[in-house]
Amino acid sequence: MGFIGLIEPAKSVSAQTAPEFITSWRALNYVPADYQGKSFPINSTYVEASFDLLDNNKIVNLSKNQITWTLNNTDIKSGLGAKSAKFLNAGVDQAVRVSVDYKDSLFETIISVPTTRPEMVIDSGVTGRYLSLKDYTFAALPYFFNISNLGELSFNWTNNGKNISGSTENPGLLKLSFKSEGIPQQTNINISASVSNLGNMLETAGKTLNLILK
């Protein structure tokens, strides 16, 4: 979803007639298909930023206007109608400046892009902390990794500190069955998962669920 950027005209322009920037950006990395939030970049994620210029409540055709994109005092893209640009996240919050030559004035705005770290959650389908004597499927869901599909990740699971294997078809899934009536009530069950990018082992995340078998 875009937002209205600040205007920094190089020449004096009436505030009533000054155009406005509508800017947006997106991180080109991985999130689960049903995730409805915004994907945030991590170190080495490509980010694509874009904008429209709004003048008198109308989108301006900038196909013949010179546009320059600058990051860290370096031009990363320049040309007529260059309304979008792609750049590499450096592992820190970044600000890319866009300049537009329009109506004999130079208008500028800054698009701020935050950075984050890889994350993972375990979807257990359990409400609260208590497990019953039945079958469960736990799903390790990675977010923001620099991958295109789950086959580029390595998953590791533990149950109360002991290594166990995920599903053969999908290592990100763990199936457990609690059926023994002899299991003591209020038994602690600690399910942990970790995930790493096979192409960059510095991209890793983990999560632990502390559950109780009743």
Buried (B, 14 or more C-beta within 10 A) or exposed (E): EEEEBEBEBEEEBEEEEEBBBBBBBBBBBBBEEEEEEEBBBBBBBBBEBBBBBBBEEEEBEBEEBBBBBBBEEEEBBEEEEBBBBEBBBBBEEBEBBBBBBBBEBBBBBBBEBEBBEBBBBBEBEBEEEEBEEEEBEBBBBBBBBBBEEBEBBEBBBBBEEEEBEBBEEEBBBBEBEBEEEEEEEEEEBEBBBBBBBEEBEEBBBBBEBEBEBE
